[in-house]
Every structure is written in structure tokens, then in C-alpha cells.
């Protein structure tokens, strides 16, 4: 069993920054690719970013490219999502998930989410 806990969400003004963290426990962290997803009220669960097991490969949604950066620290069993130049449309609950392939869409374990609210 794998547990994921997100933190770092909050309220920020447009143009501001936040850094989300995803702490993973329960099994060997380094065997999992990690993805970040978000869900705004009334909308679908959208992919945001993902990172491979070693951190050497990353993938981003077009809507966040150049503004968000995903990284991981395997020594701390943690993945980060640095979010800069935030926009009101980034408002959502952000979830991290663990899976086998950073380029795929199948994730086996999910966290409970952290709310990000960007005011205009």
C-alpha cells in the first residue's frame, strides 16, 4: 500500500507563487512515477505534470508549461510542484498520484488533494 499526502496549497493573488509537496510513504518511493492533477469545480480531472522515477524526464500540460516545474527528492520521498505566475484559472484542488509510467495515464495511488485558490 502507498500513501500520498499533499501540502502547500492556499490562497494567493494572481501572479504569485506556491510550492506544493507530495510526501509518499508505504513502499519504495523510487519505483514510482509521480503525477500532479487538478480538478476545478464542475470540471474534469486534468493532468498537470509528471516526473519519471529518476526525475530525468518530465511532462507538462500545455496550460502550465513555462510556469510550473515538477521535481523530486528521492532521499526525502517527496515530489514538488513549483507554481509561478499563477492565474485565476489555476484555481483547483491539486492531487498527486503514483504510477508506473510518467508518460501514461494510469496511476494506482492517489492523495486526498490540496486546495489552491488564485484571486484576481
C-alpha positions as CSV (number, residue, x, y, z in Angstrom):
1,X,0.0,0.0,0.0
2,X,1.2,3.5,-0.8
3,X,0.1,6.7,0.9
4,X,0.4,10.1,-0.7
5,X,-0.1,13.4,1.2
6,X,-0.2,16.7,-0.5
7,X,0.5,20.0,1.2
8,X,1.3,23.6,0.4
9,X,-1.9,24.8,-1.1
10,X,-3.5,28.1,-0.1
11,X,-4.8,31.4,-1.3
12,X,-2.6,33.6,-3.5
13,X,-3.0,36.6,-5.7
14,X,-2.7,36.3,-9.5
15,X,1.0,36.5,-10.4
16,X,2.1,34.9,-7.2
17,X,3.7,31.6,-6.5
18,X,3.1,28.4,-4.4
19,X,5.1,25.2,-4.0
20,X,3.1,22.0,-3.5
21,X,4.6,19.0,-1.9
22,X,3.6,15.3,-2.2
23,X,5.0,13.1,0.5
24,X,4.9,9.4,-0.3
25,X,5.2,6.5,2.1
26,X,4.5,2.8,2.3
27,X,6.7,1.4,-0.4
28,X,9.9,2.1,-2.2
29,X,9.4,5.6,-3.5
30,X,11.8,5.5,-6.3
31,X,9.9,2.8,-8.2
32,X,7.0,5.2,-8.9
33,X,6.5,7.9,-11.4
34,X,4.5,10.7,-9.9
35,X,1.9,12.9,-11.5
36,X,0.1,16.0,-10.4
37,X,-3.5,16.5,-11.5
38,X,-6.1,19.2,-10.7
39,X,-9.9,19.4,-10.6
40,X,-11.7,22.7,-10.7
41,X,-15.4,22.9,-9.6
42,X,-17.6,21.4,-12.2
43,X,-14.7,20.3,-14.4
44,X,-12.8,17.1,-15.3
45,X,-9.8,15.8,-13.6
46,X,-6.9,17.4,-15.6
47,X,-3.3,16.3,-16.0
48,X,-0.8,19.0,-14.8
49,X,2.7,17.5,-14.8
50,X,4.5,14.2,-14.2
51,X,8.0,13.0,-13.5
52,X,9.8,9.7,-14.1
53,X,11.2,7.5,-11.4
54,X,14.7,9.0,-11.5
55,X,13.5,12.5,-12.2
56,X,15.3,12.7,-15.5
57,X,12.1,13.0,-17.6
58,X,9.1,15.4,-17.1
59,X,5.9,16.2,-18.9
60,X,3.6,19.2,-18.6
61,X,0.2,20.2,-19.7
62,X,0.4,23.0,-22.3
63,X,-1.5,25.3,-19.9
64,X,1.2,25.2,-17.3
65,X,4.4,25.0,-19.4
66,X,6.9,27.6,-18.6
67,X,5.1,28.4,-15.3
68,X,5.1,25.2,-13.3
69,X,8.1,22.9,-12.5
70,X,7.9,19.4,-11.2
71,X,10.8,17.9,-9.3
72,X,11.5,15.1,-6.9
73,X,13.8,14.3,-4.0
74,X,14.1,10.5,-3.7
75,X,16.0,10.8,-0.4
76,X,13.0,12.6,1.1
77,X,10.3,10.6,-0.7
78,X,8.8,13.8,-1.9
79,X,7.8,15.4,-5.1
80,X,7.3,19.1,-5.6
81,X,5.3,21.3,-7.9
82,X,6.6,24.8,-8.1
83,X,3.9,27.1,-9.5
84,X,4.8,30.5,-10.6
85,X,2.8,33.3,-12.4
86,X,-0.4,31.8,-11.1
87,X,-3.6,32.7,-12.8
88,X,-7.2,32.6,-11.5
89,X,-7.8,29.6,-13.9
90,X,-5.3,27.6,-11.9
91,X,-7.7,27.5,-9.0
92,X,-8.5,23.9,-8.3
93,X,-7.9,21.0,-5.9
94,X,-4.5,19.6,-6.7
95,X,-3.8,15.9,-6.4
96,X,-0.6,13.8,-6.7
97,X,-0.6,10.2,-7.8
98,X,1.8,7.4,-8.1
99,X,2.1,5.0,-11.0
100,X,4.4,3.1,-13.2
101,X,4.9,5.4,-16.3
102,X,5.3,9.1,-16.2
103,X,4.1,9.4,-19.8
104,X,1.0,7.3,-19.3
105,X,-2.4,8.0,-17.8
106,X,-2.7,5.1,-15.4
107,X,-2.0,5.9,-11.7
108,X,-2.6,3.5,-9.0
109,X,-2.5,5.5,-5.8
110,X,-3.8,9.0,-5.1
111,X,-3.6,11.6,-2.4
112,X,-6.5,13.5,-0.9
113,X,-5.7,16.8,-2.5
114,X,-4.8,20.3,-1.5
115,X,-6.8,23.4,-2.5
116,X,-5.2,26.1,-4.5
117,X,-7.1,29.4,-4.9
118,X,-5.8,32.2,-7.1
119,X,-7.6,35.5,-6.7
120,X,-7.7,38.1,-9.5
